[in-house]
Amino acid sequence: MKQFDFTEEEAKRRQYVNMLRKLSSSVFNPAKWEKLKKFVYEPTPLNSDVIIDDTTLREGLQMAGLNTPSPKDVCHVACLLRDIGVEREEVITYTKSDQEAIKMMHDEGLGDMLAAWCRAVPADVDIALNLDFKQVGISHPVSYIHFEKWNGTTLDQLVEKVVDTVQYAVDHGLKVFVHGEDSTRADRDFEKKFINAVADAGAQVYRICDTVGCGYSNHEAPLPRGIPMKIRRIKEETTIPYLEIHAHDDLGNAVENTTAAIESACSLYDKFYVSTTFLGIGDRAGNAETEKIMLNCYLRHNIQKWNFTPLRKTANFITSAMNYWLPLNKAIVGEAVFSHESGIHAHGIKVLPLTYEVFPPELVGHKRTIVIGKRSGKHGIKMKLEEFTREKIDDQDSRLLRLIEMIREEYVEKGRKYALLEGEFKEFSKKAGFQINNNRERTET
């Protein structure tokens, strides 16, 4: 092998690792973590304010097969979203149950942040006015594909209907967002005229809807599917004050397209709206996840205004209220996100948690779990023991070696396929000679 001189790199490595160790902590330390985050990820600031406009209680409730939560649960979801820092919440208003939940939200002081989703008809705006909304989103297709639902109606007539509804809402004192459904398949010239028409009528925000998830995140991708290009052209060619992105996940690109939109808009607008749903629930494959966009903005751009601690709790409540199955490996809030079984992972976590954890579990209200299974080695078994005994175990402790052999036999000789339950691990540990208090409160490794 060709010889290389790594003297300079070795010195940099030692300096880097020493700083990592200095900033790491076995117990979550928010101040140290913030310094560690900036040291490792080197976030770049944005020039615009990213405003999360969560639509879990509109788009999310439309997901086929989910239970419709009670008004009380809907209101509680709204409060949880407020508590994590969501600044605008879009809701539906049509049923008695919807309206009961909205009244509860007003009682909880959420009125200013609520937005009613409306079709382009004044009657929907009237419902919003009767429910004391201060802002509405008026949704209407902008692609010729979607216009086939009204193939006997001219473009003039379609646009006039939207403009009239926007004007009606503005005349009644409402702040208006206009949602351009299927924007990433819309004719460029038509969409430009459409945006200017609704802006002239008083709309404040235009929502770029990547309705079937076919948009591109590449900054040079052409219109209509190039989302960054679309943002630049709308800024150059229209008078709409602000923009929003609403990305679907049909091709698995919703978060990518949303983050690309945020970064494209940051030098053009002083604020940019981002329409998301918690856990990504929504029609078909769902949407960009609220929690993913928040964490990406926090790690990439050091946006500090959100409260991440309730994220895990919020996920658990929503899954229960809507009968939604939360995948074990769901990023940020899934059960397995901070679970470690394999020996190499457990070793890495023991030496430096940052090895396999992009951020501390406590940041999002989660916890680290060491799972003992077929792929566990000495490091994982020792960490699990120390978690229960609250004392350091020597690597050569005969009881530890006995326990390792017992677990190896369980998997290799007896052919066990699944991980040990914590009660089972305690019983194995007792047989190996350790004192385990079954009532002792569990501590984090």
N, C-alpha and C positions, 0 to 999 in steps of 0.2 A: 504494500500500500504506500502511496505517495506520502511523504512526511510533511506535516504542516506545523507551524509554530503557533500554538494556542495560548501563549503566555499572556498576551493582552486580554484575550477573551476570558481566560481563567480569572484574572484579576477583576474584570467586570462582573463575572458570574458571582464571585464571592461577595462583592460589594452589593450586588442586587439582592442576593439571598439574605444577606445580613439585614438589609432594610425590610425585606418581607417578614423576617422573624421578629424584628423590632415592632412592626406594625400589626402583627397577628396576635390573637388572644384566644385562650381556651374558653373563656367566657365572653359572650358578645359585648363588645365595647363600641358603641356607635361612633365616638370621636376617632378611635383608632381605625375603624372600618372606613370612615370617610377619607382618611389620609391614605389608607391602603388602596382604596378604589381609584383615587386620583393618580397614585403612583403606578398601578398596574395597567389601568385602562386609558389613562390620559384623555379624559373627555374633552370634546371641543364644544364651546358654547354656541348657542343659536342666537340669531338676531331678532327672533320673533317669539311671541308667547304662544305655546301650544295649549289649546283649550280642548279638553276631553269632553265630548258630547256623547254620552252613553245612551244607546238605544236598546238596551236589554229589555226594557218594558214596552217596546214596540216591536222592533225586529225580532228580538229573542222570543217573545211570546207567539210569534208567527211560526216558529219551528214545528214542523209536523211531528206528531207523536208525543209531545210533552204535555204534562198536566198544566191546566190553567190555575195559577195560585189563587188563594183567597184574597180578597181586598186587603186584609190585614197583612198577609205575607207580601203582597205587591208593595205595600207601603213600607214594610220593613226592608225589602230589597232596595227601595229608593233611598232610605236612610243610610243603609250600609254603603251605597255608592257615594252618597254625599260625604260620608265619613272618610273614604279613601281619597277624596279630593276631586271627584267629578264635578265640573262646573255647570254643565247643562245636561238635563235628562229629558229624553224624548219619550212620550207616552201616547198610547191610543185612548180614545175617548168614547167609543161608540156604544158599548153595552152598559147596563146598569151597574154591573160589577166594576167596570173600568172607572165609572164616574164616582162610585163609592170610594174606591182606592184613591182617586185624585183628591177628594175632599179630605181624606185622612192625611194625605201628603201636605195639603195646605195647613192643616192643624199642626203638623210637625215643622212648619216654617220653611217648607221647600218651594213655596209659590214662585219666587223670582227665578228659580233655576229650571222650572218645568216648561216644556215646549210641547204643544199639541201637534201631532201628525195629522195633516189634512190632505184630502184630495182637492183638486182645483175646482171647487164649487163653494160658493158663499155659505151654503147651509152648514158645511163643516166648520167654517170660521165662526159661525153663530154658536155652534156647540162650544167651541173654545172660549168665546166671549162669555157665555153663560156659566162657564166653569172657572172664570176669573184668570185665565191665562194671560200672560203679557207678551208671549211670543209663540209663533207657529212655524211649522215647516210645511210648505205646500209642494206636494210631490206630483211630478208629471213626466212621462217619457219624453226623450229628445231624439231617439233613434228611429229611423224609418222602419226598422224591424218591428219595434213596439207599436208604431203607428198603425200597423195592419189591424190592430184591434178596432180601429175606426177608419177603415179604408174608404169610406164614403165621405169623410170630412177633409176639407182642405187644410193646408198648413196655416193659412191665415186664420181660419176658424179655431184651430187647436191653440195657436198662440194667443189669440184674443181671449179665449176662455181662461187661460192661465193669468194673463195680464189683468183681466177684470177682477179675478179673485185676489190677486196681490194688491191691487189698488183698493179693493174693498177692505182687506185686512189692515192696510196702512191707514186708511181713512178712519178706522176704528181704534187707532192707537197701538197696533200690534207691531212688534219687530218681526220681520219676515225673512225666513230662509226659503230658497227655492231649490228643490231637489231635482236634478237633471237625471232621470232614470236612464240607464244604459248609455251614459255619456261616452264610454270607451268604444262604442260602436256608432256614434252619432256623426253625421255629416258635419265637417268643420265649419263650413260657411253658414249652414243653418243654425248650428249651436251658437255661433258668435252672435248672430242676429237675435236669437232667442234670449241669450243672456243680457244683451243690451236692452231688449224690450222689458224684461222684468226689472232690470236696474232702473230704467226710466220710470217704472211704476212704483218704485220705492223699496224694492227688495234690498236687503243689506248683505246677504250671503248667498253664494251659489254653491250647491253641493255637487261635486263631481262623483257620480255613482258608477262604480265599476260593478254593475249589477250581476254579471255572470262571471266575474273574476278573470276576464281575458286581458286586462291591462298589463302594460309592461313598465318595469321600474327603471329600465335603462334611460339615462338622461338624454340620449340622442335618438331614442326610438321615435318613429314618426307618428303623427296624428292619424286616427283618433285614439289609438291604444296606448301611445306613449304618454304616461301620466305626467312626468316632469315637463315634457314639451308642452302639454296641454296647459299646465299651470302658467308657464311663461307666456304662452300666446294669449291666454285669457287676460293676463295682466297688461299686455301690450295692446290688445284689440278691443277690450270692453271697459265699461265704466262701473262694473260691480265692485263695491268696496272690499269685500272679503270672500275667501274661498273655504271650502271644506272638502275632505275626502271621505268617502264611504266605500270601503272595499270588501268584496265578497271573496270567499276562499275556494271557489270551485276547482281551481288548479293549484291550490295550496300556496298562493302568493299574496294573501291579504296583508299579512304583517309586512312583508317585503315592500309591497306597493305603497302601503301607508307610510312606512318610514322614509321611503324615497320621496313621497309627496311632502312630508314635513321638511326634509332637508332641502328640497327644491324651493319651497315657499319662504324659507327663513330669511332670505336676502331681499324678498319682494314685498312682504307684508309684515306689519308690526304684530299681527296675531293671525293664527291659522287654526281652524277648527278641525277636529278629528272625530269622526263618527265611528264608534266601536261598540262591541257588546262584551259583557263579562263572560269569560270562558269561550267566546266566539260563537255562542248559540245564535241561531238565526235560520232563515230559509235555506234549504238544501244543505250545503257544506258550511254554512255559517259565515262569519265575518272576522275581521281583525279583532283579536282579543284586547279588551281594555287593559288587563293586567300586563300583557306582553308589551303593548305600546308604552305604557308608563315605565316599565323597567328598562326598556330599550332607551327611552329618552333620558332616564336617570343615569344609566351607565355610559351611554354614548355622549350625552350632552350636559350631564350634571344638573338636570332640572330637579330642583329640590322641593317643589311645592306640594307633592303628594304624600299621603300617609300609607305606607305599605303594610304596616302591622296587621290590619284587618283582612288582608287578601285571602289567606287560607280560610278564615272564618266565613268570609263572604262566599267563597266557593262552596263550602260545605252547606251553607244555608240555601243557596240557589239550587244546588243539586237535589236537596231534599224537597224544597217547595215545588219544583217543577218535574220531579221524578226523572232527572237527567243523570245518566251514568257518567261519572267523571273518570276518564282513563287514568290508570295508575301512573303513566308516564307523562301526564299533562304538564307542560312546562310551568314552572313557578309554584303551582298549587297542587299538583298531583301527589298522591300518597308516596310514590317511589322516588320522587325527585331528589330527596336527601337520604335515601336508603342505600346502604352499601353492603354487599355480600362478598364479592370476590376478594381474594387475598391481596391482589395488587392495589385494588381500590382502598381497602381498609388500611393498608400500609401508607398509601399516599395521604389519606385523611389524617392518620395519626401523626405523620411527620409535619404536614402543613395542609390544613383543610382546603385552602385555595387550590390545591392540586386538582381536586375533582368537584369543587363547589364554586361556581362563578360568583356567588355572593353568600353571606351567612344565612342559614335557614331562619334565624330569628328576625331577620329584616322583614320577612313577609308573613310572620306569625306561624312559621313552620318549625319542625324540629328534626334533628339528625337521628337516624335509626341505623344501628348495626344489625344486619340480618345474618343469622347463622344457618348456613345451608351447605350444599355439596361443594361449593367453590370457596368456602371460608378457610382461612389459614390461621396460623398462630396469632397474627396481628389482630384480626377481627375478633377471635375468641377471647384474647386477652383484653381488648377494649370493652367487650361486652361484660366480662367479669368485673372489670374495674368500675363499670357503670353501676352494677348492682352492689358490689362490696364497698365502694367508695374508698378503696385503698389501692396502692400500687402493687402490681404483681410482678415478681421477678421472672424474666424470660425462662430461667432454668428451674423454676419452682416445680417440684415433682408432681404436685396436684394439677398444675396447668398442663404438664406433659401428659398426665393420665387423662385429663379431660379431652385434650386434642385427640388422643388415641380412641377414646370412647366415641367421639363424634365421627371420626374417620371410619370406624367400624360400622356405625349406623348407616353411613352412605355407601361405603365400598362393599362391605360384606353383606349387609342386609338389603341393599338396593333402594334405600329411601329416595324419593324424588322431590320432596317439598321441604321447605325451610322449617326449622324448629320453632314451635311456639315459645313465647317467653317463659311460660310455666314449665315447659319441657326442658328448656335450657337451664333453668334454676335447679330442676331435679337432677340433671346430669352433673351440674356443678356440685351439688351436695354429695352425690355419690363419689365424686372425685376428692372430696375432703374439704370443700369450702363452706364457710358459714354464710348462708343466704337468708336474709329476713324477708319473707314473702310480703310483709306489710310495709316494707321500707319504700319510701317515695322514690321514684325513679329520677335519676339525674341525667343530664345530657353529657355526652362524651366531649 
